[in-house]
Amino acid sequence: MDSIFEAHHNYSILPLLPAFHGWKLPEGNDKFLYDFKKTISDQLILSHYQTRRDFLAAYGIDLVGEAGGPGPPIWVSCPVDTLKALGSVSIPRGEFWVQMERHIFLVKEVASASHIYGLGPVDAEAFTTWRRWKDAPHALKKNLDRAFCEGLNSVTIHTFANTRPEFGFPGRAYHAGIDINPTATWWEQSKPFIDYMSRCSYLLAQGKFVGDVAYYYGDGAPKFFPTLQGDSLRPMIADLDAGYDFDVVNTDVILNRMDAKDGKLVMADGLNYNLLVLPNIEDIPENIIQKTEKLILAVANVLVQNPEIAKKFKGKILTNNKQVEFWDPVSSKQFSIADAQSVDGITKVNLKLSAYGSAFVVFIRVNGDLPTYNESLDTQTIEITSPWKLSFPENWGAPASVELDKLISWTDHKEKGINYFSGTASYENVFIIAKEAIESKKGISIDLGEVYDVAEILVNGTSAGILWTKPYKLNIEEFVKEGENKLEVQITNLWINRLTGDINLPEGKKFTRTNRPPVIATDTGYGDLTWRIQTSELLGPVIIAQTPGE
């Protein structure tokens, strides 16, 4: 270690070793300990990440690594400059958890590293949780969308349990991880959710990140962003208004990868920023100050957060003179946004999104004729109010079928077997389509209202599609006929209801089997709660809509 340290800093470590035992050095301990921590970081990155990456690359193999934390207060044993560590693997990986009190959400730091080191992929251990069989795709979507907005473009599901049929249902599971595998109740209906993840990942992996600010996070080690994990909100930097985005940068990138051109801060691969921010922190070394001066001389915008030298900055976040489009990653449909307004480089659009809705707003030169987004159309609606027949599969504790005068949650039914049912149950009803609606080619759609948790719609015996998130609405025009139409809605809920019902049943009478014990504490401290039944059902109202020209 002595030779390595001296090679890094041009002085010997040996006379200074007593500092590790609290001795006060004549020239003070701070500089030596600062340099020592930097050496540990650089050497760990070299030996643990860069060497393995280069060795594997010779055989055509990528190195994937969660190389950057999370840092304190969760883990205090990660002694590296995390941006440099993440930039030293082939595919940098972070992680995000579902409903965990420490709010582990490590994506922005990983995305920054991938951007500034020109890597491309931004991966994450996704949906990690202590909660078992409680979260449907519509509940997971809000966490996933936040990760996408922070830069994620590759999803690694944590975990996919390989449980065998003889282990029962829901079967064996890892102690921490989301339950997305063939024993999930909604596995047979999972394709639209998987398609959504794939569609978003593909689009977000195209081109270069567009950010306004490169934010320097200092030179010391260890270094993390955010400085402390545990913020339940999206990590931001002070005084950066909504509508602007940023990457975090480190000493290595500023010195070795960043230049100035045409008033912008640029990387060799074309990535660029409008502003470099050196915040009001202590660990800004002299070589960063010198490089900053060169960037300023090259007409780059640099904000040093010191009143004497601060420079004002105003950026533009969107480009006008382009067609503005709305791309729906759930349905894959595309629309033009006719009422978009561009003033002084800022483009404003009016969006109507469902709860936890998401969309890509795309600026494109030419994309042909598209239907208009949010166009006001004269729509005729009919609510299905006749009684529903609700049928359940055999051998799962529920009756074969019941009749419902109105739509209610299974948890509110008088029959205990329905309260505790988990799996797929079918609702049957009929609706009438007039001859005029068929002949006038009116767009005919169905809106299920509230759904818990996944729905597949069958019209006249043919599947029209699977709905997993709001709005639970689907065009069924090609499946309907004049007169009476048979409607079947298959609703799938989660294992937690049957697991809850089995808690007090004796062995041999339980319907479920798993290696995971039931949660009975009021709060585990890790985001999980006592097992209890959750709302499950088609809650409606179920609406048939007819729209001219839809």
C-alpha positions as CSV (number, residue, x, y, z in Angstrom):
1,M,0.0,0.0,0.0
2,D,2.9,2.4,0.7
3,S,4.1,2.3,-2.9
4,I,0.6,2.7,-4.3
5,F,-0.1,5.7,-2.1
6,E,3.2,7.3,-3.0
7,A,2.5,6.8,-6.7
8,H,-0.8,8.6,-6.3
9,H,0.4,11.5,-4.1
10,N,4.2,11.8,-4.4
11,Y,4.8,11.3,-0.7
12,S,5.3,8.4,1.6
13,I,2.5,7.0,3.8
14,L,4.9,5.4,6.3
15,P,5.7,8.3,8.6
16,L,2.0,9.2,8.8
17,L,0.6,5.9,9.9
18,P,0.1,7.0,13.6
19,A,-2.7,9.2,12.3
20,F,-4.8,6.1,12.0
21,H,-4.6,5.7,15.8
22,G,-5.6,9.3,16.5
23,W,-2.1,10.9,16.7
24,K,-2.0,14.5,15.7
25,L,0.5,15.0,12.9
26,P,2.6,18.2,12.9
27,E,1.0,19.5,9.7
28,G,-2.5,18.2,10.6
29,N,-4.3,15.0,9.7
30,D,-6.9,16.3,7.3
31,K,-4.9,16.3,4.1
32,F,-3.3,12.9,4.7
33,L,-6.6,11.2,5.5
34,Y,-8.3,12.9,2.5
35,D,-5.6,11.6,0.2
36,F,-5.7,8.2,1.8
37,K,-9.5,7.8,1.3
38,K,-9.0,8.9,-2.4
39,T,-6.3,6.3,-2.8
40,I,-8.6,3.6,-1.4
41,S,-11.3,4.6,-3.8
42,D,-9.1,4.7,-6.8
43,Q,-7.4,1.4,-6.0
44,L,-10.7,-0.4,-5.3
45,I,-12.1,0.9,-8.6
46,L,-9.0,-0.2,-10.5
47,S,-8.7,-3.7,-9.0
48,H,-12.4,-4.5,-8.5
49,Y,-14.1,-3.0,-11.5
50,Q,-11.8,-1.8,-14.2
51,T,-9.5,-4.9,-14.2
52,R,-12.5,-7.3,-14.2
53,R,-14.3,-5.2,-16.9
54,D,-11.2,-5.3,-19.2
55,F,-10.6,-9.0,-18.6
56,L,-14.2,-9.9,-19.4
57,A,-14.2,-7.7,-22.4
58,A,-11.5,-9.7,-24.0
59,Y,-14.0,-12.6,-24.1
60,G,-17.0,-10.6,-25.2
61,I,-18.6,-10.5,-21.8
62,D,-20.0,-7.4,-20.1
63,L,-19.5,-6.6,-16.4
64,V,-22.7,-5.6,-14.6
65,G,-22.2,-4.0,-11.2
66,E,-24.1,-2.2,-8.5
67,A,-20.9,-0.2,-8.0
68,G,-22.2,2.9,-6.3
69,G,-24.0,2.4,-3.1
70,P,-26.5,3.1,-1.6
71,G,-24.3,5.1,0.7
72,P,-24.8,6.4,4.2
73,P,-26.8,6.1,6.4
74,I,-27.9,2.8,4.9
75,W,-24.4,1.4,4.0
76,V,-21.2,3.0,5.3
77,S,-18.9,0.4,3.8
78,C,-18.7,1.7,0.3
79,P,-15.6,3.8,0.2
80,V,-15.6,5.0,-3.5
81,D,-16.2,7.9,-5.8
82,T,-19.4,6.2,-6.9
83,L,-19.7,8.0,-10.3
84,K,-16.2,6.8,-11.2
85,A,-17.0,3.3,-9.9
86,L,-20.2,3.0,-11.9
87,G,-18.5,4.4,-14.9
88,S,-15.9,1.6,-14.7
89,V,-18.3,-1.2,-15.4
90,S,-19.9,-2.2,-18.7
91,I,-23.5,-1.9,-17.4
92,P,-24.0,0.2,-14.2
93,R,-26.8,-0.9,-12.0
94,G,-28.7,0.8,-9.2
95,E,-31.8,-0.3,-7.3
96,F,-35.2,0.9,-6.2
97,W,-37.5,-0.6,-3.5
98,V,-41.3,-0.7,-3.1
99,Q,-42.7,0.9,0.0
100,M,-39.5,0.6,2.1
101,E,-39.1,3.1,5.0
102,R,-35.5,3.9,4.1
103,H,-36.7,4.9,0.6
104,I,-33.8,3.2,-1.2
105,F,-34.1,4.7,-4.7
106,L,-30.8,4.7,-6.4
107,V,-31.3,5.6,-10.1
108,K,-30.3,9.2,-10.8
109,E,-26.7,8.6,-9.7
110,V,-26.4,5.5,-11.9
111,A,-28.0,7.3,-14.9
112,S,-25.5,10.2,-14.5
113,A,-22.6,7.8,-14.4
114,S,-23.8,6.1,-17.6
115,H,-24.3,9.4,-19.3
116,I,-21.0,11.1,-18.5
117,Y,-19.0,7.9,-19.2
118,G,-20.7,7.2,-22.5
119,L,-22.0,3.8,-21.5
120,G,-25.6,3.8,-22.5
121,P,-27.4,1.2,-20.3
122,V,-28.9,2.4,-17.0
123,D,-30.0,-0.7,-15.2
124,A,-31.6,-1.3,-11.8
125,E,-32.5,-4.0,-9.4
126,A,-36.2,-3.3,-9.7
127,F,-39.2,-3.6,-7.3
128,T,-37.2,-5.0,-4.4
129,T,-39.4,-5.3,-1.3
130,W,-40.2,-7.1,1.9
131,R,-43.9,-7.0,0.9
132,R,-45.1,-10.3,-0.4
133,W,-47.9,-10.9,-2.9
134,K,-49.5,-7.5,-2.2
135,D,-48.6,-5.3,-5.1
136,A,-50.2,-5.6,-8.6
137,P,-48.8,-4.1,-11.8
138,H,-50.8,-0.9,-11.4
139,A,-49.3,-0.4,-8.0
140,L,-45.7,-1.0,-9.2
141,K,-46.1,1.4,-12.1
142,K,-45.7,4.5,-10.1
143,N,-42.3,3.3,-8.8
144,L,-41.2,2.2,-12.2
145,D,-42.3,5.5,-13.9
146,R,-40.3,7.5,-11.3
147,A,-37.2,5.3,-12.1
148,F,-37.8,5.9,-15.9
149,C,-37.9,9.7,-15.3
150,E,-34.7,9.5,-13.4
151,G,-32.9,7.8,-16.3
152,L,-33.6,4.1,-16.1
153,N,-33.7,2.3,-19.4
154,S,-33.1,-1.4,-18.4
155,V,-35.2,-3.3,-15.9
156,T,-33.8,-6.3,-13.9
157,I,-36.7,-7.7,-11.9
158,H,-35.7,-8.6,-8.3
159,T,-36.4,-11.5,-8.0
160,F,-37.7,-14.3,-10.3
161,A,-38.2,-17.3,-8.0
162,N,-37.8,-20.6,-9.7
163,T,-40.4,-22.5,-7.6
164,R,-41.5,-26.0,-8.7
165,P,-45.1,-27.2,-8.9
166,E,-44.6,-29.6,-5.9
167,F,-44.0,-26.6,-3.7
168,G,-47.6,-25.4,-4.2
169,F,-48.9,-21.9,-4.7
170,P,-47.6,-19.3,-4.4
171,G,-44.6,-21.5,-3.7
172,R,-41.1,-20.8,-2.6
173,A,-39.8,-17.2,-2.6
174,Y,-36.6,-15.3,-1.8
175,H,-36.8,-13.3,1.4
176,A,-36.7,-9.9,-0.3
177,G,-38.0,-9.4,-3.8
178,I,-41.1,-8.8,-5.9
179,D,-43.2,-11.9,-6.8
180,I,-43.2,-11.8,-10.6
181,N,-43.0,-15.4,-11.8
182,P,-45.2,-18.2,-13.1
183,T,-46.9,-18.7,-9.7
184,A,-48.1,-15.1,-9.5
185,T,-51.9,-15.0,-9.9
186,W,-51.6,-12.6,-12.7
187,W,-48.7,-14.3,-14.6
188,E,-51.0,-15.3,-17.5
189,Q,-52.0,-11.7,-17.9
190,S,-48.5,-10.2,-17.4
191,K,-47.7,-9.6,-21.1
192,P,-49.1,-6.0,-21.3
193,F,-47.1,-5.0,-18.2
194,I,-43.9,-6.6,-19.6
195,D,-44.6,-4.9,-22.9
196,Y,-44.9,-1.6,-21.1
197,M,-41.5,-2.0,-19.5
198,S,-39.9,-3.1,-22.7
199,R,-41.5,-0.3,-24.8
200,C,-40.4,2.4,-22.3
201,S,-36.9,0.9,-21.9
202,Y,-36.4,0.8,-25.7
203,L,-37.5,4.4,-26.2
204,L,-35.4,5.7,-23.3
205,A,-32.3,3.9,-24.6
206,Q,-32.4,5.9,-27.9
207,G,-30.2,8.9,-28.5
208,K,-28.4,11.0,-25.9
209,F,-29.7,12.3,-22.6
210,V,-30.9,16.0,-22.8
211,G,-29.9,17.8,-19.6
212,D,-29.4,21.5,-18.8
213,V,-26.9,21.2,-15.9
214,A,-23.8,19.3,-15.1
215,Y,-23.6,19.4,-11.3
216,Y,-20.2,18.8,-9.7
217,Y,-20.5,16.7,-6.5
218,G,-17.0,17.3,-5.2
219,D,-13.6,15.5,-5.1
220,G,-13.4,13.6,-1.9
221,A,-14.1,9.9,-1.2
222,P,-16.4,8.4,-0.5
223,K,-18.9,10.3,-2.6
224,F,-22.6,9.7,-3.3
225,F,-25.6,11.4,-4.8
226,P,-27.7,12.2,-3.0
227,T,-25.4,12.6,-0.2
228,L,-27.7,10.7,2.1
229,Q,-30.0,8.0,0.9
230,G,-33.5,8.0,2.3
231,D,-35.2,11.0,0.6
232,S,-38.7,9.8,-0.4
233,L,-38.8,12.4,-3.2
234,R,-37.0,12.6,-6.5
235,P,-33.4,13.7,-5.9
236,M,-33.0,17.3,-7.0
237,I,-30.4,20.1,-6.7
238,A,-31.2,23.4,-5.0
239,D,-32.8,26.2,-7.1
240,L,-33.2,24.1,-10.3
241,D,-36.8,24.8,-11.4
242,A,-39.2,22.1,-12.6
243,G,-38.7,21.4,-16.3
244,Y,-34.9,21.4,-16.2
245,D,-32.8,18.3,-15.7
246,F,-29.2,17.5,-14.7
247,D,-26.4,15.0,-14.4
248,V,-24.0,14.8,-11.5
249,V,-20.4,14.9,-12.6
250,N,-17.1,14.2,-10.8
251,T,-13.5,15.3,-11.0
252,D,-12.4,12.6,-13.4
253,V,-15.1,13.6,-16.0
254,I,-14.5,17.3,-15.8
255,L,-10.7,16.9,-16.2
256,N,-10.6,14.1,-18.8
257,R,-13.9,14.1,-20.7
258,M,-15.4,17.6,-20.6
259,D,-14.8,20.4,-23.1
260,A,-16.4,23.6,-24.3
261,K,-17.9,24.2,-27.8
262,D,-20.4,26.8,-29.1
263,G,-21.1,27.9,-25.5
264,K,-21.9,24.4,-24.3
265,L,-20.1,21.9,-22.2
266,V,-19.6,18.9,-24.4
267,M,-18.4,15.3,-24.2
268,A,-16.7,13.5,-27.1
269,D,-19.8,11.4,-27.8
270,G,-22.1,14.4,-28.3
271,L,-23.5,14.7,-24.8
272,N,-23.8,18.4,-23.8
273,Y,-25.0,20.7,-21.1
274,N,-25.8,24.4,-20.9
275,L,-24.3,25.0,-17.4
276,L,-21.6,23.6,-15.1
277,V,-22.4,24.2,-11.4
278,L,-19.6,24.2,-8.8
279,P,-21.7,24.2,-5.6
280,N,-20.7,25.8,-2.3
281,I,-18.6,22.8,-1.0
282,E,-15.1,22.6,0.3
283,D,-13.6,19.7,-1.7
284,I,-13.0,21.5,-5.0
285,P,-9.3,20.9,-5.9
286,E,-7.0,23.3,-7.7
287,N,-7.0,21.3,-10.9
288,I,-10.8,21.6,-11.1
289,I,-10.6,25.4,-10.7
290,Q,-8.0,25.6,-13.4
291,K,-10.1,23.5,-15.8
292,T,-13.1,25.6,-15.0
293,E,-11.2,28.8,-16.0
294,K,-10.4,27.2,-19.3
295,L,-14.0,26.3,-19.9
296,I,-15.1,29.9,-19.1
297,L,-12.5,31.3,-21.5
298,A,-14.0,29.0,-24.1
299,V,-17.3,30.7,-23.5
300,A,-19.0,27.9,-21.5
301,N,-21.5,28.8,-18.8
302,V,-20.2,28.1,-15.3
303,L,-22.0,28.9,-12.1
304,V,-19.7,29.0,-9.1
305,Q,-21.9,29.4,-6.1
306,N,-20.0,32.3,-4.6
307,P,-21.6,35.8,-4.7
308,E,-18.4,37.4,-6.1
309,I,-18.2,35.3,-9.2
310,A,-21.6,33.8,-9.7
311,K,-23.0,34.0,-13.2
312,K,-26.7,34.1,-14.1
313,F,-28.1,31.4,-16.3
314,K,-31.3,31.0,-18.2
315,G,-31.9,27.8,-20.3
316,K,-34.3,26.5,-22.8
317,I,-35.6,23.1,-22.3
318,L,-37.5,22.3,-25.4
319,T,-37.1,23.1,-29.2
320,N,-39.9,24.6,-31.2
321,N,-40.7,24.4,-34.9
322,K,-41.3,20.6,-34.6
323,Q,-44.4,18.5,-34.5
324,V,-45.4,17.6,-31.0
325,E,-46.7,14.1,-30.4
326,F,-48.2,12.1,-27.6
327,W,-47.0,8.5,-27.4
328,D,-48.8,6.2,-25.1
329,P,-46.5,3.5,-23.8
330,V,-49.4,1.5,-22.3
331,S,-51.3,1.1,-25.6
332,S,-48.5,2.0,-28.0
333,K,-50.9,4.5,-29.7
334,Q,-49.5,7.8,-31.1
335,F,-51.3,11.1,-31.4
336,S,-50.4,14.6,-32.6
337,I,-50.8,17.4,-30.1
338,A,-52.5,20.1,-32.1
339,D,-52.7,22.8,-29.3
340,A,-49.0,22.8,-28.3
341,Q,-47.7,26.3,-27.9
342,S,-44.0,27.3,-28.3
343,V,-42.9,30.7,-26.9
344,D,-39.2,31.7,-26.4
345,G,-38.0,28.2,-26.7
346,I,-40.5,26.8,-24.1
347,T,-43.2,24.4,-25.4
348,K,-46.4,24.0,-23.4
349,V,-48.8,21.1,-23.8
350,N,-52.0,20.2,-22.2
351,L,-52.0,16.6,-21.0
352,K,-54.8,14.6,-19.4
353,L,-53.3,11.7,-17.6
354,S,-55.0,9.1,-15.3
355,A,-53.7,8.5,-11.8
356,Y,-50.1,7.5,-12.1
357,G,-50.4,7.9,-15.9
358,S,-47.4,8.3,-18.1
359,A,-46.6,9.4,-21.6
360,F,-43.8,10.3,-24.0
361,V,-44.0,13.8,-25.4
362,V,-42.0,13.5,-28.6
363,F,-40.7,16.4,-30.8
364,I,-40.3,15.2,-34.3
365,R,-39.8,16.7,-37.8
366,V,-42.2,14.7,-39.8
367,N,-44.3,11.7,-38.8
368,G,-47.2,11.7,-41.2
369,D,-50.9,12.0,-40.2
370,L,-51.8,11.0,-36.7
371,P,-55.1,11.3,-34.8
372,T,-55.4,14.3,-32.6
373,Y,-54.7,13.9,-29.0
374,N,-57.4,14.9,-26.5
375,E,-59.8,15.8,-29.3
376,S,-63.3,16.6,-28.0
377,L,-65.8,14.1,-29.5
378,D,-69.5,13.6,-29.1
379,T,-69.7,10.4,-27.1
380,Q,-72.8,8.4,-26.2
381,T,-72.5,6.2,-23.1
382,I,-74.5,3.3,-21.6
383,E,-73.9,1.9,-18.1
384,I,-74.3,-1.9,-17.6
385,T,-76.6,-2.1,-14.6
386,S,-78.1,-5.5,-14.9
387,P,-77.1,-8.2,-12.4
388,W,-73.7,-9.9,-12.9
389,K,-72.9,-13.6,-12.7
390,L,-69.6,-14.1,-10.9
391,S,-67.9,-17.5,-11.2
392,F,-64.9,-18.9,-9.4
393,P,-62.6,-21.8,-10.1
394,E,-62.9,-25.1,-8.2
395,N,-60.8,-26.0,-5.1
396,W,-59.9,-22.5,-4.0
397,G,-62.6,-22.1,-1.2
398,A,-65.1,-19.9,-3.1
399,P,-68.5,-21.0,-4.3
400,A,-68.9,-22.0,-8.0
401,S,-70.9,-18.8,-8.7
402,V,-73.0,-16.0,-7.2
403,E,-75.2,-13.3,-8.6
404,L,-74.4,-9.7,-7.9
405,D,-77.1,-7.0,-8.0
406,K,-74.3,-4.4,-7.8
407,L,-70.6,-4.5,-8.1
408,I,-68.8,-4.7,-4.7
409,S,-65.4,-5.8,-3.5
410,W,-65.0,-9.5,-2.8
411,T,-63.8,-8.5,0.7
412,D,-67.3,-7.0,1.4
413,H,-69.2,-10.1,0.4
414,K,-71.0,-12.2,3.1
415,E,-69.4,-15.4,1.8
416,K,-66.0,-15.9,3.5
417,G,-64.7,-18.0,0.6
418,I,-65.1,-15.0,-1.6
419,N,-63.5,-12.7,0.9
420,Y,-60.3,-14.8,0.9
421,F,-60.3,-15.9,-2.7
422,S,-57.1,-15.3,-4.7
423,G,-56.8,-16.0,-8.5
424,T,-59.0,-15.3,-11.5
425,A,-62.8,-15.0,-11.3
426,S,-65.2,-14.3,-14.2
427,Y,-68.0,-11.7,-14.4
428,E,-70.7,-12.3,-17.1
429,N,-73.3,-9.9,-18.5
430,V,-74.7,-8.7,-21.8
431,F,-75.1,-5.4,-23.6
432,I,-76.9,-4.3,-26.7
433,I,-75.4,-2.6,-29.8
434,A,-77.9,-0.9,-32.1
435,K,-77.7,-1.5,-35.9
436,E,-77.1,2.2,-36.4
437,A,-73.9,2.1,-34.4
438,I,-72.6,-0.7,-36.5
439,E,-73.5,0.9,-39.8
440,S,-72.2,4.3,-38.9
441,K,-68.9,2.8,-37.8
442,K,-69.0,4.5,-34.5
443,G,-66.0,3.7,-32.3
444,I,-67.2,1.4,-29.6
445,S,-65.2,1.1,-26.3
446,I,-65.7,-0.3,-22.8
447,D,-64.6,1.4,-19.6
448,L,-64.4,-0.8,-16.5
449,G,-64.1,2.0,-14.0
450,E,-62.2,0.8,-10.9
451,V,-60.4,-2.6,-11.2
452,Y,-58.4,-4.6,-8.6
453,D,-56.1,-5.8,-10.0
454,V,-55.9,-7.1,-13.6
455,A,-58.7,-7.5,-16.1
456,E,-59.1,-9.5,-19.3
457,I,-62.1,-8.6,-21.4
458,L,-63.8,-11.1,-23.6
459,V,-66.6,-10.1,-26.0
460,N,-68.6,-12.8,-27.6
461,G,-66.1,-15.4,-26.5
462,T,-63.0,-13.6,-27.9
463,S,-60.4,-11.8,-25.9
464,A,-60.3,-8.1,-26.6
465,G,-57.3,-7.4,-24.5
466,I,-55.8,-7.2,-21.0
467,L,-56.0,-4.1,-18.8
468,W,-53.5,-3.6,-15.9
469,T,-53.5,0.1,-15.2
470,K,-55.8,3.1,-15.4
471,P,-57.7,4.0,-17.5
472,Y,-59.2,0.5,-17.7
473,K,-60.6,1.3,-21.1
474,L,-60.5,-0.7,-24.4
475,N,-61.7,-0.3,-27.9
476,I,-64.0,-3.4,-28.7
477,E,-65.4,-2.3,-32.0
478,E,-64.1,-5.3,-34.0
479,F,-65.5,-7.8,-31.5
480,V,-69.1,-6.5,-31.2
481,K,-72.2,-7.4,-33.3
482,E,-75.6,-5.9,-33.8
483,G,-78.0,-6.8,-31.0
484,E,-77.1,-8.7,-27.9
485,N,-73.4,-9.1,-27.1
486,K,-72.0,-11.4,-24.4
487,L,-69.4,-9.8,-22.1
488,E,-67.0,-11.6,-19.8
489,V,-64.6,-9.8,-17.6
490,Q,-61.9,-12.0,-15.9
491,I,-60.6,-10.3,-12.8
492,T,-57.3,-11.4,-11.2
493,N,-56.3,-10.3,-7.7
494,L,-53.3,-11.2,-5.5
495,W,-52.3,-14.1,-3.3
496,I,-52.4,-12.0,-0.2
497,N,-56.2,-12.7,0.3
498,R,-56.0,-16.4,0.3
499,L,-52.7,-16.4,2.3
500,T,-54.5,-14.2,4.9
501,G,-57.4,-16.7,5.1
502,D,-55.0,-19.6,5.5
503,I,-53.3,-18.1,8.6
504,N,-55.7,-19.7,11.1
505,L,-56.4,-22.9,9.1
506,P,-54.8,-26.1,10.3
507,E,-52.3,-27.9,8.2
508,G,-54.0,-30.0,5.6
509,K,-56.8,-27.5,5.3
510,K,-54.8,-24.6,3.9
511,F,-55.1,-23.8,0.2
512,T,-51.7,-22.1,-0.2
513,R,-48.1,-23.3,0.4
514,T,-45.0,-21.1,0.8
515,N,-41.7,-21.0,2.6
516,R,-42.4,-17.4,3.7
517,P,-44.0,-17.0,7.1
518,P,-47.0,-14.7,7.5
519,V,-46.4,-11.1,8.6
520,I,-48.3,-10.5,11.8
521,A,-46.4,-7.4,13.2
522,T,-48.2,-4.1,13.0
523,D,-45.2,-2.7,11.1
524,T,-42.0,-4.5,10.4
525,G,-40.1,-1.3,10.0
526,Y,-39.3,-2.3,6.4
527,G,-42.4,-1.2,4.6
528,D,-44.5,-4.4,5.3
529,L,-47.7,-4.7,7.4
530,T,-49.7,-7.5,8.8
531,W,-51.2,-9.8,6.2
532,R,-54.8,-8.7,5.5
533,I,-57.3,-9.0,2.7
534,Q,-57.1,-6.3,0.0
535,T,-59.8,-4.8,-2.2
536,S,-60.4,-7.2,-5.1
537,E,-63.0,-6.9,-7.7
538,L,-64.5,-5.2,-10.7
539,L,-65.9,-2.1,-9.0
540,G,-67.1,-0.3,-12.1
541,P,-69.1,1.5,-13.2
542,V,-68.9,-0.5,-16.5
543,I,-69.6,1.9,-19.4
544,I,-70.1,1.1,-23.1
545,A,-69.2,4.2,-25.1
546,Q,-69.9,5.0,-28.8
547,T,-67.9,7.7,-30.4
548,P,-68.1,8.8,-34.0
549,G,-64.9,8.4,-35.9
550,E,-62.9,7.0,-32.9
